[in-house]
Each structure stands twice: as C-alpha cells, then as structure tokens.
Amino acid sequence: MPYVIGYGMRNKRQVSTAEKPTAKEALALVDALQRSDEEIKFIRSPHDGEIGIEMLRVLAKEEGAA
C-alpha cells in the first residue's frame, strides 16, 4: 500500500511530497527527514487516511511480521 509523506522546512508553508510503496520504506524516509532540517507535515495512506509516525511504526512492524 503506498504512503505519501509531506515534508518541508520548519516555519515554511511550502510542502514537498514523496511516495513510498511500503510502510517500512516510508518509515526509513521519515527517520531520515527527522535527522535533517525537514519537518514532517503529514503521512497519508489510501487505506488509513492521515496517520502519525507512531502508527507508521506499527504498520511497518506488521509488514515485517507478515
């Protein structure tokens, strides 16, 4: 299931997006963005709608167990 991550510079309105095919790949991108100067604006999936980072971690863990 694809995940769309919206991110951008802190205190800026401009939002860039990236799409990742799995929760595990989306989580890797989120972790990399958190280490940089980027802020996570949103995480969305077609099935779950808008989700938070902790829910993404749960979904990635479930993918690993399947």
Secondary structure, 3 states (H helix, E strand, C coil): CCEEEEEEECCCCCCEEEEECCHHHHHHHHHHHHHCCEEEEEEEECCCEEECHHHHHHHHHHHHHC
